[in-house]
Amino acid sequence: MRMMKTLSMALGAAMLLAAPAPALQAPPQTDQDRAYSSLQEGRSMPLPEIERRIIPRMRGYQYLGPDFRGSSYRLKFMKEGRVVWIDVDARSGRIIGRSGR
């Protein structure tokens, strides 16, 4: 009986060691990672330059921050409790869309 228990434990340990390890995956890229890569590859302007162009045009609005969308930035503003999104082409810095009022 004791030998059977020892054999079972040894067999169980061997199976655990022989089991394939889960594949190591790189963590998903964040907006910051994608924006940095895009900037390094010359596909986008730096965010501070985009902000220098757009924020002065939004007088009376509170700037809440950016969201990078690959080929565009989405800048979030608020005025009187209403959110306004300004979509800006990352390469040219031009406004390409607006949502909210």
C-alpha positions as CSV (number, residue, x, y, z in Angstrom):
1,M,0.0,0.0,0.0
2,R,2.8,2.4,1.0
3,M,4.7,1.6,-2.2
4,M,1.5,2.3,-4.3
5,K,1.0,5.7,-2.6
6,T,4.6,6.6,-3.3
7,L,4.4,5.5,-6.9
8,S,1.1,7.5,-7.4
9,M,2.7,10.6,-6.0
10,A,5.8,10.2,-8.1
11,L,3.7,9.6,-11.2
12,G,1.6,12.7,-10.4
13,A,4.7,14.8,-10.0
14,A,6.2,13.6,-13.2
15,M,2.9,14.4,-15.1
16,L,3.0,18.0,-13.7
17,L,6.6,18.5,-14.8
18,A,5.9,17.0,-18.2
19,A,2.8,19.2,-18.8
20,P,3.4,21.9,-21.4
21,A,3.8,25.4,-19.8
22,P,1.3,28.0,-21.0
23,A,2.8,30.1,-23.8
24,L,4.2,33.3,-22.6
25,Q,2.4,36.2,-24.2
26,A,3.4,39.8,-24.3
27,P,1.0,42.1,-22.5
28,P,-1.4,43.9,-24.8
29,Q,-0.2,47.3,-26.0
30,T,-1.6,50.4,-24.2
31,D,-2.6,53.6,-26.0
32,Q,0.7,55.0,-24.8
33,D,2.7,52.2,-26.4
34,R,0.8,52.5,-29.7
35,A,1.2,56.3,-29.7
36,Y,5.0,56.0,-29.0
37,S,5.4,53.4,-31.8
38,S,3.5,55.6,-34.2
39,L,5.6,58.6,-33.4
40,Q,8.8,56.7,-33.7
41,E,7.7,55.4,-37.1
42,G,6.8,58.9,-38.3
43,R,3.1,58.1,-38.6
44,S,2.0,60.7,-36.1
45,M,2.7,64.1,-34.6
46,P,3.7,64.3,-30.9
47,L,0.7,64.7,-28.6
48,P,1.9,68.0,-27.1
49,E,2.0,69.5,-30.7
50,I,-1.6,68.3,-31.3
51,E,-2.7,69.7,-28.0
52,R,-1.0,73.1,-28.7
53,R,-3.0,73.3,-31.9
54,I,-6.4,72.2,-30.6
55,I,-6.8,73.4,-27.0
56,P,-6.7,77.1,-27.8
57,R,-9.6,76.6,-30.3
58,M,-11.7,75.2,-27.4
59,R,-12.1,78.3,-25.3
60,G,-14.5,77.9,-22.4
61,Y,-14.0,74.1,-22.4
62,Q,-12.1,72.1,-19.8
63,Y,-9.6,69.7,-21.4
64,L,-9.9,66.3,-19.9
65,G,-7.3,64.3,-21.8
66,P,-6.4,62.3,-25.0
67,D,-7.2,58.9,-26.3
68,F,-5.0,57.5,-29.1
69,R,-6.8,55.6,-31.8
70,G,-4.1,54.5,-34.2
71,S,-4.4,57.1,-36.9
72,S,-6.1,59.7,-34.8
73,Y,-6.2,61.3,-31.4
74,R,-9.5,61.8,-29.6
75,L,-9.4,64.8,-27.3
76,K,-12.0,65.0,-24.6
77,F,-13.4,68.3,-23.4
78,M,-16.2,69.3,-21.1
79,K,-18.3,72.4,-20.8
80,E,-21.3,72.9,-18.5
81,G,-21.4,69.1,-17.8
82,R,-21.5,68.1,-21.4
83,V,-18.6,66.1,-23.0
84,V,-17.3,67.0,-26.4
85,W,-14.9,64.7,-28.3
86,I,-12.6,66.2,-30.9
87,D,-11.1,63.7,-33.4
88,V,-7.7,64.9,-34.8
89,D,-5.7,63.2,-37.6
90,A,-2.5,62.1,-35.9
91,R,-0.4,62.7,-39.0
92,S,-1.6,66.2,-40.0
93,G,-3.0,67.6,-36.8
94,R,-6.2,68.5,-38.5
95,I,-9.6,68.2,-36.9
96,I,-11.5,65.3,-38.6
97,G,-14.5,65.0,-36.4
98,R,-16.5,66.3,-33.4
99,S,-19.1,64.6,-31.3
100,G,-21.2,66.0,-28.5
101,R,-22.2,69.6,-28.1
